[in-house]
Amino acid sequence: MRTALLAVPLIVMATSTLAEARPDSLRMSCAATYGLVQRSGAVVIGTGPNLYERFVTDAGYCELTQTTEPAWIPTGDNPQCLVGKRCIERRLKRR
């Protein structure tokens, strides 16, 4: 019983740390956000209050039924920064 009570605070601490780990594009420069995507290959980035999305460098990070399109998002210094690509279903690709 004592072990279980000690584990609860550790789980809560780990969960809150994970929740804070998502980068926020509005607090980053365009170059830093682009660089993060390039270094990571695929990363989930916050793009506004309670908004987030996954960005990738190429279709290799997408499902087999998906392709990519350019991803433009707001950053701290640019309202339309090209940060990489987003995965979309092939049949939904915009022309």
All heavy atoms as an XYZ file, in Angstrom:
724
protein
N       0.826     -1.178      0.000
C       0.000      0.000      0.000
C       0.876      1.250      0.000
O       0.615      2.179     -0.734
C      -0.929     -0.046      1.215
C      -1.848      1.136      1.316
S      -3.091      0.996      0.041
C      -4.245      2.162      0.621
N       1.906      1.248      0.809
C       2.791      2.407      0.896
C       3.484      2.672     -0.449
O       3.648      3.811     -0.864
C       3.803      2.190      2.002
C       4.656      3.391      2.233
C       5.579      3.149      3.417
N       6.236      4.384      3.720
C       6.214      4.974      4.881
N       5.571      4.428      5.878
N       6.831      6.104      5.071
N       3.880      1.632     -1.161
C       4.528      1.779     -2.459
C       3.575      2.415     -3.459
O       3.961      3.281     -4.229
C       4.996      0.406     -2.980
O       5.847     -0.176     -2.000
C       5.729      0.552     -4.295
N       2.316      2.008     -3.461
C       1.328      2.564     -4.380
C       1.118      4.049     -4.127
O       0.979      4.835     -5.057
C       0.011      1.815     -4.262
N       1.110      4.467     -2.881
C       0.918      5.880     -2.564
C       2.097      6.727     -3.020
O       1.932      7.868     -3.423
C       0.688      6.067     -1.058
C      -0.634      5.518     -0.520
C      -0.686      5.661      0.998
C      -1.805      6.230     -1.159
N       3.293      6.170     -2.987
C       4.465      6.902     -3.437
C       4.503      7.018     -4.964
O       5.037      7.975     -5.505
C       5.741      6.225     -2.945
C       5.980      6.269     -1.430
C       7.204      5.441     -1.077
C       6.149      7.697     -0.960
N       3.939      6.062     -5.667
C       3.961      6.062     -7.128
C       3.046      7.123     -7.723
O       3.332      7.666     -8.790
C       3.575      4.694     -7.659
N       1.960      7.452     -7.068
C       0.995      8.421     -7.607
C       1.640      9.776     -7.871
O       1.508     10.322     -8.967
C      -0.245      8.535     -6.691
C      -1.140      9.661     -7.163
C      -1.002      7.217     -6.682
N       2.378     10.371     -6.926
C       2.995     11.665     -7.224
C       3.998     11.590     -8.380
O       4.122     12.530     -9.153
C       3.703     12.047     -5.920
C       3.021     11.256     -4.859
C       2.556      9.996     -5.525
N       4.687     10.473     -8.520
C       5.637     10.332     -9.616
C       4.930     10.307    -10.959
O       5.400     10.889    -11.927
C       6.471      9.066     -9.431
C       7.410      9.065     -8.218
C       8.108      7.723     -8.104
C       8.410     10.195     -8.315
N       3.796      9.644    -11.042
C       3.016      9.591    -12.277
C       2.504     10.982    -12.622
O       2.582     11.419    -13.763
C       1.857      8.578    -12.153
C       2.419      7.162    -12.055
C       0.905      8.699    -13.333
C       1.408      6.117    -11.678
N       2.005     11.710    -11.656
C       1.504     13.059    -11.892
C       2.636     13.965    -12.364
O       2.476     14.735    -13.305
C       0.839     13.629    -10.610
C       0.508     15.094    -10.776
C      -0.413     12.833    -10.275
N       3.798     13.871    -11.745
C       4.940     14.694    -12.155
C       5.368     14.356    -13.580
O       5.634     15.242    -14.381
C       6.107     14.496    -11.189
C       5.912     15.183     -9.868
S       7.186     14.860     -8.627
C       8.652     14.623     -9.531
N       5.412     13.089    -13.919
C       5.814     12.680    -15.265
C       4.811     13.157    -16.297
O       5.178     13.626    -17.371
C       5.956     11.161    -15.328
N       3.533     13.084    -16.014
C       2.489     13.521    -16.934
C       2.567     15.023    -17.155
O       2.477     15.494    -18.281
C       1.101     13.129    -16.397
O       1.088     11.727    -16.185
C       0.010     13.504    -17.372
N       2.741     15.803    -16.108
C       2.805     17.244    -16.272
C       4.061     17.654    -17.025
O       4.057     18.596    -17.798
C       2.726     17.953    -14.921
O       3.841     17.627    -14.124
N       5.151     16.950    -16.861
C       6.380     17.244    -17.592
C       6.180     16.983    -19.072
O       6.597     17.786    -19.908
C       7.544     16.390    -17.057
O       7.707     16.674    -15.677
C       8.824     16.689    -17.800
N       5.516     15.902    -19.430
C       5.252     15.606    -20.823
C       4.348     16.656    -21.448
O       4.536     17.052    -22.580
C       4.620     14.220    -20.969
C       5.527     13.033    -20.661
C       4.725     11.737    -20.720
C       6.688     12.982    -21.627
N       3.365     17.124    -20.727
C       2.441     18.112    -21.255
C       3.149     19.434    -21.541
O       2.791     20.153    -22.458
C       1.294     18.322    -20.284
N       4.165     19.774    -20.773
C       4.883     21.023    -20.959
C       5.949     20.928    -22.045
O       6.490     21.939    -22.451
C       5.534     21.426    -19.632
C       4.529     21.749    -18.557
C       5.187     21.910    -17.201
O       6.431     21.995    -17.140
O       4.460     21.944    -16.214
N       6.239     19.750    -22.533
C       7.342     19.539    -23.454
C       7.040     19.976    -24.883
O       7.947     20.112    -25.678
C       7.747     18.074    -23.437
N       5.770     20.204    -25.248
C       5.429     20.551    -26.625
C       5.932     21.962    -26.952
O       5.570     22.923    -26.295
C       3.918     20.479    -26.828
C       3.509     20.762    -28.261
C       2.023     20.673    -28.491
N       1.511     19.401    -28.055
C       0.475     19.269    -27.228
N      -0.141     20.309    -26.746
N       0.055     18.072    -26.883
N       6.748     22.106    -27.992
C       7.222     23.430    -28.391
C       6.053     24.314    -28.828
O       5.069     23.827    -29.393
C       8.144     23.153    -29.568
C       8.368     21.682    -29.577
C       7.264     21.046    -28.822
N       6.157     25.607    -28.600
C       5.132     26.582    -28.957
C       5.700     27.481    -30.048
O       6.629     28.256    -29.797
C       4.749     27.394    -27.721
C       3.684     28.434    -27.986
O       3.267     28.620    -29.154
O       3.257     29.084    -27.015
N       5.155     27.395    -31.253
C       5.684     28.178    -32.372
C       5.584     29.677    -32.123
O       6.406     30.448    -32.627
C       4.947     27.825    -33.670
O       3.614     28.285    -33.659
N       4.602     30.104    -31.338
C       4.423     31.532    -31.083
C       5.503     32.094    -30.164
O       5.666     33.304    -30.054
C       3.040     31.799    -30.502
C       1.871     31.383    -31.400
C       0.545     31.611    -30.697
C       1.923     32.114    -32.730
N       6.252     31.207    -29.508
C       7.350     31.638    -28.639
C       8.717     31.368    -29.272
O       9.740     31.504    -28.617
C       7.265     30.905    -27.296
C       6.037     31.255    -26.510
C       6.004     30.461    -25.222
N       4.804     30.707    -24.481
C       4.723     31.494    -23.421
N       5.795     32.103    -22.978
N       3.583     31.667    -22.809
N       8.694     30.979    -30.546
C       9.936     30.646    -31.247
C      10.035     31.493    -32.509
O       9.025     31.945    -33.046
C       9.945     29.162    -31.628
C       9.860     28.212    -30.457
S       9.589     26.499    -30.962
C      11.104     26.151    -31.820
N      11.253     31.663    -33.008
C      11.426     32.339    -34.297
C      11.094     31.356    -35.417
O      11.059     30.133    -35.204
C      12.867     32.830    -34.449
O      13.744     31.729    -34.593
N      10.897     31.897    -36.597
C      10.626     31.049    -37.764
C      11.812     30.109    -38.007
O      11.628     28.916    -38.211
C      10.373     31.934    -38.981
S       9.960     31.029    -40.488
N      13.016     30.645    -37.933
C      14.210     29.828    -38.175
C      14.350     28.717    -37.142
O      14.697     27.582    -37.480
C      15.457     30.707    -38.179
N      14.063     29.016    -35.879
C      14.172     28.001    -34.823
C      13.116     26.909    -35.002
O      13.406     25.725    -34.807
C      14.028     28.647    -33.454
N      11.914     27.299    -35.389
C      10.843     26.316    -35.594
C      11.166     25.429    -36.788
O      11.039     24.203    -36.717
C       9.491     27.023    -35.788
O       9.280     27.939    -34.709
C       8.346     26.030    -35.817
N      11.613     26.027    -37.876
C      12.021     25.267    -39.053
C      13.160     24.310    -38.693
O      13.146     23.137    -39.063
C      12.456     26.220    -40.170
C      13.015     25.522    -41.376
C      12.169     25.005    -42.357
C      14.389     25.377    -41.548
C      12.676     24.345    -43.461
C      14.902     24.726    -42.655
C      14.049     24.218    -43.606
O      14.547     23.564    -44.708
N      14.132     24.804    -37.960
C      15.268     23.976    -37.556
C      14.861     22.800    -36.696
O      15.399     21.695    -36.833
N      13.892     23.019    -35.806
C      13.391     21.942    -34.959
C      12.792     20.826    -35.798
O      13.053     19.647    -35.571
C      12.361     22.491    -33.970
C      11.662     21.468    -33.078
C      12.662     20.767    -32.169
C      10.572     22.151    -32.264
N      11.984     21.195    -36.787
C      11.374     20.184    -37.662
C      12.466     19.450    -38.436
O      12.451     18.220    -38.527
C      10.344     20.821    -38.614
C       9.822     19.800    -39.623
C       9.186     21.427    -37.832
N      13.430     20.172    -38.962
C      14.505     19.553    -39.743
C      15.334     18.588    -38.895
O      15.685     17.501    -39.345
C      15.403     20.619    -40.366
C      14.707     21.468    -41.402
C      14.074     20.652    -42.514
O      14.739     19.860    -43.177
N      12.784     20.815    -42.706
N      15.637     18.966    -37.669
C      16.437     18.097    -36.790
C      15.649     16.873    -36.323
O      16.196     15.791    -36.188
C      16.902     18.865    -35.552
C      18.047     19.796    -35.777
C      18.585     20.355    -34.470
N      17.590     20.918    -33.590
C      17.062     22.134    -33.689
N      17.443     22.929    -34.670
N      16.163     22.563    -32.827
N      14.353     17.057    -36.084
C      13.528     15.986    -35.514
C      12.980     15.030    -36.565
O      12.694     13.886    -36.258
C      12.361     16.592    -34.732
O      12.832     17.445    -33.726
N      12.762     15.505    -37.765
C      12.128     14.682    -38.791
C      10.620     14.743    -38.689
O       9.926     14.908    -39.671
N      10.089     14.616    -37.482
C       8.656     14.732    -37.205
C       8.501     15.235    -35.777
O       9.156     14.722    -34.871
C       7.951     13.393    -37.370
N       7.657     16.241    -35.590
C       7.490     16.832    -34.260
C       6.109     17.466    -34.144
O       5.575     17.987    -35.117
C       8.601     17.866    -33.977
C       8.545     19.030    -34.942
C       8.577     18.359    -32.550
N       5.530     17.377    -32.961
C       4.256     18.033    -32.677
C       4.583     19.401    -32.082
O       5.331     19.500    -31.116
C       3.392     17.207    -31.698
C       2.122     17.953    -31.334
C       3.064     15.854    -32.308
N       4.004     20.450    -32.678
C       4.276     21.820    -32.261
C       2.956     22.514    -31.954
O       2.001     22.410    -32.729
C       5.018     22.594    -33.364
C       6.352     21.921    -33.678
C       5.225     24.055    -32.964
C       7.098     22.535    -34.845
N       2.915     23.232    -30.857
C       1.763     24.070    -30.537
C       1.753     25.272    -31.465
O       2.792     25.893    -31.695
N       0.574     25.601    -32.002
C       0.461     26.712    -32.956
C      -0.472     27.806    -32.474
O      -0.778     28.730    -33.210
C      -0.021     26.198    -34.319
O      -1.282     25.547    -34.151
C       0.977     25.239    -34.936
N      -0.952     27.702    -31.259
C      -1.856     28.687    -30.683
C      -2.457     28.114    -29.423
O      -2.172     26.967    -29.054
N      -3.289     28.896    -28.761
C      -3.919     28.396    -27.528
C      -4.715     27.114    -27.800
O      -5.620     27.112    -28.630
C      -4.840     29.528    -27.100
C      -4.331     30.739    -27.818
C      -3.708     30.252    -29.088
N      -4.337     26.043    -27.159
C      -5.000     24.741    -27.276
C      -4.985     24.171    -28.690
O      -5.837     23.362    -29.040
C      -6.444     24.818    -26.767
C      -6.503     25.285    -25.344
O      -5.752     24.828    -24.491
N      -7.372     26.234    -25.066
N      -4.037     24.600    -29.525
C      -3.898     24.079    -30.885
C      -2.515     23.479    -31.050
O      -1.527     24.040    -30.590
C      -4.067     25.197    -31.916
C      -5.406     25.920    -31.944
C      -5.334     27.096    -32.902
C      -6.509     24.975    -32.351
N      -2.447     22.352    -31.737
C      -1.164     21.742    -32.027
C      -1.298     20.880    -33.270
O      -2.399     20.492    -33.658
C      -0.648     20.915    -30.844
C      -1.603     19.838    -30.384
C      -1.537     18.560    -30.921
C      -2.570     20.104    -29.430
C      -2.411     17.570    -30.516
C      -3.448     19.125    -29.011
C      -3.364     17.857    -29.558
O      -4.243     16.877    -29.154
N      -0.179     20.635    -33.897
C      -0.190     19.850    -35.126
C       1.172     19.175    -35.287
O       2.177     19.634    -34.747
C      -0.469     20.776    -36.319
C      -0.798     20.050    -37.580
C      -1.314     20.982    -38.673
O      -1.629     22.149    -38.389
O      -1.391     20.525    -39.819
N       1.202     18.119    -36.076
C       2.435     17.379    -36.340
C       3.014     17.845    -37.665
O       2.310     17.915    -38.682
C       2.127     15.886    -36.392
C       3.327     15.005    -36.582
C       2.903     13.550    -36.425
N       4.012     12.657    -36.615
C       4.272     12.021    -37.763
N       3.491     12.179    -38.809
N       5.315     11.215    -37.849
N       4.304     18.146    -37.654
C       5.004     18.595    -38.855
C       6.154     17.646    -39.148
O       6.775     17.121    -38.230
C       5.503     20.033    -38.670
C       4.376     20.976    -38.370
C       4.120     21.372    -37.070
C       3.553     21.433    -39.376
C       3.066     22.210    -36.776
C       2.491     22.279    -39.095
C       2.252     22.665    -37.788
N       6.431     17.441    -40.432
C       7.437     16.471    -40.858
C       8.356     17.085    -41.905
O       8.044     18.114    -42.503
C       6.765     15.203    -41.431
C       5.882     14.531    -40.402
C       5.969     15.517    -42.694
N       9.476     16.406    -42.140
C      10.395     16.848    -43.196
C      10.045     16.240    -44.555
O      10.277     16.854    -45.584
C      11.850     16.477    -42.858
O      11.921     15.074    -42.607
C      12.346     17.239    -41.659
N       9.477     15.016    -44.538
C       9.142     14.366    -45.800
C       8.103     13.270    -45.576
O       7.770     12.931    -44.436
C      10.391     13.796    -46.477
C      11.111     12.780    -45.611
O      10.550     11.684    -45.385
O      12.226     13.065    -45.152
N       7.597     12.714    -46.672
C       6.526     11.717    -46.617
C       6.941     10.423    -45.920
O       6.095      9.621    -45.548
C       6.025     11.409    -48.024
N       8.216     10.221    -45.702
C       8.683      9.042    -44.985
C       8.187      8.997    -43.543
O       8.195      7.940    -42.917
N       7.738     10.122    -43.018
C       7.200     10.198    -41.655
C       5.674     10.107    -41.632
O       5.071     10.261    -40.585
C       7.649     11.496    -40.987
C       9.120     11.514    -40.698
C      10.010     12.119    -41.580
C       9.631     10.908    -39.557
C      11.370     12.126    -41.327
C      10.989     10.915    -39.292
C      11.852     11.524    -40.182
O      13.190     11.528    -39.924
N       5.069      9.865    -42.792
C       3.610      9.769    -42.898
C       3.182      8.316    -43.064
O       4.007      7.441    -43.330
C       3.121     10.572    -44.111
S       3.573     12.315    -44.080
N       1.885      8.074    -42.935
C       1.322      6.753    -43.199
C       1.429      6.451    -44.692
O       1.559      7.370    -45.515
C      -0.158      6.714    -42.772
C      -0.379      6.929    -41.286
C       0.133      5.780    -40.440
O       0.090      4.630    -40.917
O       0.574      6.039    -39.322
N       1.334      5.175    -45.066
C       1.452      4.776    -46.473
C       0.382      5.399    -47.360
O       0.610      5.612    -48.547
C       1.403      3.245    -46.594
C       2.604      2.502    -46.006
C       2.389      1.001    -46.095
C       3.887      2.913    -46.705
N      -0.773      5.704    -46.791
C      -1.875      6.290    -47.557
C      -1.787      7.808    -47.627
O      -2.679      8.454    -48.166
C      -3.224      5.907    -46.923
O      -3.256      6.417    -45.586
C      -3.437      4.413    -46.930
N      -0.713      8.379    -47.106
C      -0.591      9.827    -47.044
C       0.553     10.351    -47.902
O       1.470      9.632    -48.253
C      -0.358     10.277    -45.596
C      -1.519      9.976    -44.685
C      -1.237     10.405    -43.256
O      -0.131     10.254    -42.760
N      -2.249     10.950    -42.607
N       0.455     11.618    -48.214
C       1.513     12.377    -48.865
C       1.708     13.643    -48.038
O       1.165     13.738    -46.939
C       1.146     12.687    -50.334
O       2.269     13.256    -50.987
C      -0.057     13.594    -50.436
N       2.453     14.597    -48.547
C       2.689     15.816    -47.775
C       2.269     17.051    -48.557
O       2.134     17.016    -49.785
C       4.174     15.972    -47.411
O       4.947     16.020    -48.600
C       4.635     14.846    -46.509
N       2.078     18.130    -47.810
C       1.883     19.447    -48.394
C       2.656     20.442    -47.522
O       2.887     20.172    -46.341
C       0.398     19.818    -48.467
C      -0.259     20.096    -47.135
C      -1.712     20.523    -47.267
O      -2.269     20.475    -48.386
O      -2.285     20.916    -46.249
N       3.059     21.572    -48.076
C       3.795     22.555    -47.275
C       2.963     23.023    -46.076
O       1.743     23.140    -46.164
C       4.015     23.709    -48.257
C       3.884     23.099    -49.610
C       2.886     21.979    -49.456
N       3.641     23.262    -44.980
C       2.972     23.700    -43.748
C       3.453     25.097    -43.361
O       4.631     25.293    -43.065
C       3.258     22.715    -42.620
N       2.534     26.044    -43.391
C       2.803     27.430    -43.022
C       2.084     27.693    -41.706
O       0.874     27.493    -41.615
C       2.270     28.375    -44.084
C       2.850     28.149    -45.446
C       2.457     27.206    -46.350
C       3.923     28.846    -46.036
N       3.233     27.287    -47.472
C       4.139     28.294    -47.313
C       4.729     29.905    -45.611
C       5.130     28.755    -48.170
C       5.713     30.362    -46.484
C       5.906     29.796    -47.732
N       2.816     28.134    -40.681
C       2.215     28.408    -39.382
C       2.755     29.723    -38.820
O       3.816     30.193    -39.235
C       2.470     27.274    -38.367
C       3.961     27.103    -38.074
C       1.839     25.972    -38.841
C       4.273     26.150    -36.940
N       2.036     30.313    -37.864
C       2.554     31.532    -37.236
C       3.666     31.206    -36.244
O       3.616     30.191    -35.541
C       1.332     32.099    -36.512
C       0.457     30.928    -36.247
C       0.693     29.970    -37.387
N       4.687     32.058    -36.235
C       5.755     31.954    -35.242
C       5.881     33.316    -34.563
O       5.194     34.268    -34.942
C       7.088     31.552    -35.893
O       7.454     32.537    -36.863
C       7.009     30.180    -36.537
N       6.750     33.404    -33.606
C       6.903     34.649    -32.871
C       7.307     35.830    -33.730
O       6.984     36.970    -33.412
N       7.998     35.580    -34.848
C       8.471     36.677    -35.686
C       7.913     36.663    -37.109
O       8.283     37.499    -37.923
C      10.005     36.662    -35.739
C      10.564     35.402    -36.403
O       9.821     34.408    -36.540
O      11.755     35.417    -36.760
N       7.020     35.720    -37.410
C       6.504     35.613    -38.774
C       5.098     35.015    -38.750
O       4.921     33.888    -38.297
C       7.445     34.725    -39.592
C       7.114     34.685    -41.060
O       6.019     35.016    -41.481
N       8.073     34.249    -41.860
N       4.099     35.734    -39.261
C       2.730     35.191    -39.234
C       2.507     34.024    -40.191
O       1.536     33.284    -40.046
C       1.862     36.395    -39.614
C       2.768     37.317    -40.344
C       4.156     37.084    -39.803
N       3.407     33.836    -41.165
C       3.288     32.721    -42.107
C       4.675     32.156    -42.391
O       5.300     32.480    -43.392
C       2.621     33.162    -43.404
C       1.154     33.463    -43.243
C       0.471     33.628    -44.581
O       1.081     33.974    -45.579
N      -0.812     33.369    -44.605
N       5.116     31.284    -41.516
C       6.438     30.683    -41.615
C       6.329     29.268    -42.189
O       5.552     28.453    -41.698
C       7.064     30.635    -40.222
S       8.620     29.740    -40.153
N       7.108     28.987    -43.212
C       7.171     27.633    -43.770
C       8.071     26.804    -42.850
O       9.282     26.987    -42.828
C       7.734     27.653    -45.184
C       7.884     26.297    -45.857
C       6.526     25.626    -46.037
C       8.584     26.440    -47.190
N       7.465     25.907    -42.074
C       8.232     25.130    -41.092
C       8.570     23.722    -41.569
O       9.381     23.045    -40.963
C       7.504     25.037    -39.731
C       7.369     26.413    -39.118
C       6.158     24.357    -39.872
N       7.941     23.279    -42.621
C       8.144     21.928    -43.124
C       6.906     21.498    -43.870
O       6.343     22.274    -44.640
N       6.464     20.281    -43.581
C       5.296     19.730    -44.269
C       4.349     19.099    -43.264
O       4.727     18.810    -42.137
C       5.750     18.688    -45.287
C       6.692     19.283    -46.319
C       7.230     18.229    -47.238
C       8.201     18.909    -48.206
N       8.772     18.005    -49.154
N       3.110     18.878    -43.681
C       2.138     18.131    -42.880
C       1.672     16.946    -43.707
O       1.662     17.004    -44.945
C       0.971     19.001    -42.432
C       0.105     19.524    -43.526
C      -1.127     20.316    -43.052
N      -0.877     21.308    -42.059
C      -0.626     22.604    -42.277
N      -0.582     23.053    -43.520
N      -0.429     23.445    -41.286
N       1.321     15.872    -43.044
C       0.817     14.672    -43.714
C      -0.667     14.850    -44.009
O      -1.419     15.315    -43.150
C       1.016     13.445    -42.828
S       2.744     13.090    -42.452
N      -1.064     14.483    -45.215
C      -2.480     14.513    -45.590
C      -2.785     13.254    -46.390
O      -1.901     12.662    -47.006
C      -2.843     15.769    -46.414
C      -2.034     15.817    -47.717
C      -2.650     17.029    -45.603
C      -2.545     16.829    -48.708
N      -4.038     12.853    -46.380
C      -4.458     11.699    -47.181
C      -4.275     12.034    -48.660
O      -4.565     13.145    -49.092
C      -5.916     11.332    -46.901
C      -6.146     10.764    -45.523
C      -5.375      9.473    -45.279
O      -5.313      8.611    -46.182
O      -4.817      9.335    -44.176
N      -3.798     11.074    -49.434
C      -3.513     11.315    -50.854
C      -4.711     11.856    -51.612
O      -4.590     12.760    -52.401
C      -3.025     10.039    -51.522
C      -1.649      9.644    -51.094
C      -1.180      8.398    -51.854
N       0.016      7.870    -51.249
C       1.234      8.318    -51.501
N       1.407      9.288    -52.355
N       2.275      7.793    -50.900
N      -5.882     11.332    -51.365
C      -7.062     11.769    -52.125
C      -7.510     13.179    -51.740
O      -8.304     13.782    -52.442
C      -8.195     10.779    -51.940
C      -8.696     10.719    -50.525
C      -9.884      9.796    -50.412
N     -10.560     10.137    -49.201
C     -10.599      9.420    -48.094
N     -10.075      8.291    -48.064
N     -11.190      9.812    -47.023
N      -7.019     13.713    -50.637
C      -7.410     15.041    -50.176
C      -6.403     16.120    -50.558
O      -6.582     17.272    -50.231
C      -7.597     15.049    -48.655
C      -8.677     14.129    -48.104
C      -8.710     14.206    -46.583
C     -10.027     14.481    -48.687
N      -5.353     15.747    -51.256
C      -4.307     16.719    -51.579
C      -4.887     17.872    -52.361
O      -5.584     17.697    -53.346
C      -3.166     16.061    -52.357
C      -2.018     16.999    -52.559
C      -0.802     16.296    -53.085
C       0.348     17.296    -53.153
N       1.565     16.668    -53.581
N      -4.566     19.077    -51.914
C      -5.046     20.289    -52.580
C      -4.183     20.583    -53.795
O      -2.997     20.364    -53.796
C      -4.982     21.468    -51.601
C      -5.856     21.231    -50.415
C      -5.703     22.375    -49.437
N      -6.271     21.941    -48.161
C      -5.683     22.076    -47.006
N      -4.516     22.645    -46.905
N      -6.256     21.647    -45.891
N      -4.782     21.114    -54.816
C      -4.025     21.439    -56.044
C      -3.838     22.912    -56.151
O      -4.504     23.719    -55.738
C      -4.760     20.925    -57.259
C      -4.780     19.420    -57.246
C      -5.550     18.915    -58.410
N      -5.681     17.488    -58.256
C      -5.246     16.631    -59.136
N      -4.688     17.032    -60.215
N      -5.389     15.346    -58.926
